[in-house]
Amino acid sequence: MKPTLLIIGAGSRVGQATADTFAAAGYTIAVASRSGKIGSKYKHFTFDASKPETVRDLFSEVRRTTGIPSVVIYNAYSAHITRPETPFESPIDEFQADMDVNATSVWVAAGETVKCFEDLGLDALGTTGGTFIFTGNLLNLAAAPGFLTFGMGKSAAAHLIQHLALVAYPGKPYKFYYGDQRHADGSPMPTGLSGLAHAETYLQLAKDPEQKPWLHTFVEGQGYAEFPRQEVWVPGS
């Protein structure tokens, strides 16, 4: 039986390239987003990540119609710009939406993913085990003007991934990653992300039976790269 990949937040760049790459590697693909931006080639599930209460229904439908995922990639995000000098002016509904998409739904999705791993069992997971990947950025490590609530959500998701990888399941064949593409000098990539670089990195992580560094900063054409911590990032600097 072919393994199943579920991409949550499947857009035309990272989502499309990842779906195509995993499909070529023999995976059955399920994509979930508010609209079917990557066309009709793959089974699409309408899903709004700002509604964490619907995550379990999504997984139930994917299980029923496509297969139990052994790889889940959470690629959805929400970002409302905040003025640096007025950090508390955001309407609470915008703040809540960012936290729901970037943290709360991630927590629910990770929990449902672990249930998938448990239901698949060692035989179905095979030697590569199960993999959960969250597409992140520098904001779990650095403060950036304008991105307070976005960074709060990314930081929460990063802590979740760290806990799952190092505390909750280190003895299980389950792998958890916070993926973050960087420039070769370690600077962030607010634009110009490579869908193919994400896809190739994510497939490599899914196929590797060992948990690699959970905070998975990577460079196109190079793969994993470790960089010094950066406390503040000023866009355009």
C-alpha positions in Angstrom: 0.0 0.0 0.0 1.3 3.5 -0.9 2.0 5.8 2.0 -0.1 8.9 2.4 1.0 12.5 2.7 -1.3 15.2 4.0 -0.3 18.8 3.3 -2.3 21.4 5.4 -2.1 24.8 3.8 -1.3 23.7 0.3 -0.4 26.7 -1.9 1.0 27.1 -5.4 4.7 27.2 -4.3 5.7 25.0 -1.4 2.5 23.0 -1.4 2.6 22.4 -5.1 6.3 21.4 -5.2 6.0 19.2 -2.2 2.9 17.4 -3.5 4.6 16.8 -6.8 7.9 15.6 -5.3 6.2 13.2 -2.8 3.8 11.9 -5.5 6.9 11.1 -7.7 8.3 9.2 -4.7 5.2 7.0 -4.5 3.0 8.8 -2.0 -0.7 9.2 -2.2 -1.3 13.0 -1.8 -4.1 14.8 0.2 -4.1 18.6 0.3 -6.1 20.8 2.6 -6.7 24.5 2.1 -9.4 27.1 1.8 -9.2 26.9 -2.0 -7.7 24.3 -4.4 -4.8 26.4 -5.6 -2.7 23.5 -6.8 -5.4 22.2 -9.2 -7.3 19.0 -9.5 -4.4 16.5 -9.7 -4.6 15.7 -6.0 -7.5 15.0 -3.6 -8.4 18.4 -2.1 -10.2 19.0 1.3 -11.6 22.4 2.0 -10.2 23.5 5.3 -9.7 26.8 7.3 -6.9 26.6 9.7 -8.3 29.5 11.7 -10.9 27.0 13.0 -9.0 24.6 15.2 -12.2 22.8 16.1 -12.4 21.5 12.6 -8.9 19.9 12.5 -10.1 16.5 13.8 -12.9 16.4 11.2 -10.3 17.0 8.5 -8.2 14.1 9.6 -11.2 11.8 9.9 -12.2 12.6 6.3 -8.6 12.1 5.0 -8.4 8.8 6.8 -11.7 7.7 5.3 -11.2 8.7 1.7 -7.5 8.8 1.1 -5.6 6.8 3.7 -4.0 7.3 7.1 -1.2 9.8 6.7 2.3 8.7 7.7 3.6 12.2 6.8 1.9 15.5 7.6 3.2 18.9 6.6 1.6 21.9 8.2 2.2 24.8 5.8 -0.7 27.2 6.7 0.1 30.6 8.2 -1.6 33.8 9.2 0.1 37.2 9.7 -1.4 40.6 10.6 1.0 43.5 10.6 1.4 45.3 13.9 3.1 48.7 14.3 6.3 48.3 16.4 5.6 51.2 18.7 2.0 50.1 19.5 2.2 46.3 20.1 -1.2 46.0 21.8 -3.4 47.8 19.2 -4.3 44.7 17.2 -8.0 43.7 17.4 -8.4 40.6 19.5 -10.0 38.8 16.6 -6.9 39.3 14.5 -4.6 38.2 17.3 -6.8 35.1 17.9 -6.8 34.3 14.2 -3.0 34.4 14.0 -2.6 32.2 17.1 -5.3 29.8 15.9 -3.6 29.2 12.5 0.0 29.4 13.7 -0.2 27.6 17.0 -3.6 26.1 18.1 -4.4 24.3 14.9 -0.8 23.1 14.8 -1.2 21.5 18.3 -4.4 19.8 17.3 -3.0 18.6 14.0 0.2 17.2 15.7 -2.0 15.3 18.1 -4.1 13.8 15.3 -0.9 13.0 13.4 0.4 11.0 16.4 -2.9 9.1 16.5 -2.3 8.3 12.8 1.2 7.0 13.6 -0.2 4.8 16.4 -3.0 3.4 14.3 -0.6 2.6 11.4 1.7 0.8 13.7 5.3 -0.2 13.2 4.6 -2.5 10.2 2.7 0.1 8.2 5.1 2.9 9.1 8.0 0.8 8.0 11.7 1.6 8.6 11.2 5.4 7.9 8.6 5.9 10.7 6.2 8.8 10.7 7.0 12.5 10.1 5.3 15.8 11.1 6.8 19.0 9.6 5.8 22.6 10.4 6.9 25.2 7.9 8.4 28.0 10.0 10.7 31.0 9.7 13.1 33.0 11.8 10.4 34.4 14.1 10.7 31.7 16.6 14.2 33.1 17.4 14.1 36.8 16.5 11.9 39.8 17.1 10.9 41.7 14.0 9.1 45.0 13.6 5.6 44.5 12.4 5.4 40.8 13.1 4.5 40.5 16.8 1.6 38.1 16.7 3.0 36.2 13.8 6.2 35.6 15.8 4.2 34.6 18.9 2.5 31.9 16.9 5.7 30.6 15.3 7.4 30.5 18.7 4.6 28.5 20.2 4.7 26.0 17.3 8.5 25.7 17.6 8.2 24.9 21.3 5.6 22.3 20.4 7.9 20.6 17.9 10.9 20.8 20.3 8.8 19.1 23.0 7.5 16.4 20.7 10.9 15.6 19.3 12.9 15.7 22.5 10.5 15.0 25.4 7.4 13.2 24.3 8.4 10.7 21.7 12.2 10.3 21.5 11.9 6.5 21.8 9.3 6.2 19.1 9.8 6.0 15.3 8.1 9.4 15.1 9.9 12.5 13.8 9.1 16.2 14.3 10.6 19.2 12.5 10.4 23.0 12.3 11.5 23.8 8.8 13.1 27.2 8.1 14.7 28.1 4.7 17.5 30.6 5.0 19.9 32.4 2.8 23.4 31.0 2.8 24.5 33.7 5.3 21.7 32.7 7.7 19.5 35.7 7.0 15.8 34.9 6.7 13.8 34.7 3.5 10.6 36.7 3.8 10.2 36.4 0.0 11.7 34.2 -2.7 11.2 30.9 -0.9 12.0 27.9 -3.0 9.2 25.4 -3.3 11.6 22.7 -4.6 14.1 23.3 -1.8 11.3 22.7 0.7 10.0 19.6 -1.1 13.4 18.0 -1.4 14.3 18.7 2.2 11.0 17.5 3.5 11.1 14.3 1.4 14.6 13.6 2.7 13.5 14.1 6.3 10.5 11.8 5.7 12.7 9.0 4.3 15.4 9.3 7.0 14.6 6.8 9.8 16.4 9.0 12.4 15.3 12.2 14.0 17.6 15.0 12.7 17.8 18.4 14.4 14.2 19.4 15.1 15.0 23.1 14.4 15.8 22.4 10.7 17.2 25.5 9.1 18.2 24.7 5.6 19.7 26.4 2.5 18.7 25.7 -1.1 21.3 23.3 -2.7 23.0 22.7 0.6 20.5 21.2 3.0 20.6 21.5 6.8 22.8 24.4 8.1 23.2 25.6 11.6 23.3 29.4 12.2 24.0 31.7 15.2 20.9 32.9 17.0 19.7 36.3 15.8 17.8 38.3 18.4 16.3 41.0 16.2 15.7 41.1 12.5 14.7 44.4 10.8 13.2 43.7 7.3 15.1 45.4 4.5 18.2 45.9 6.6 
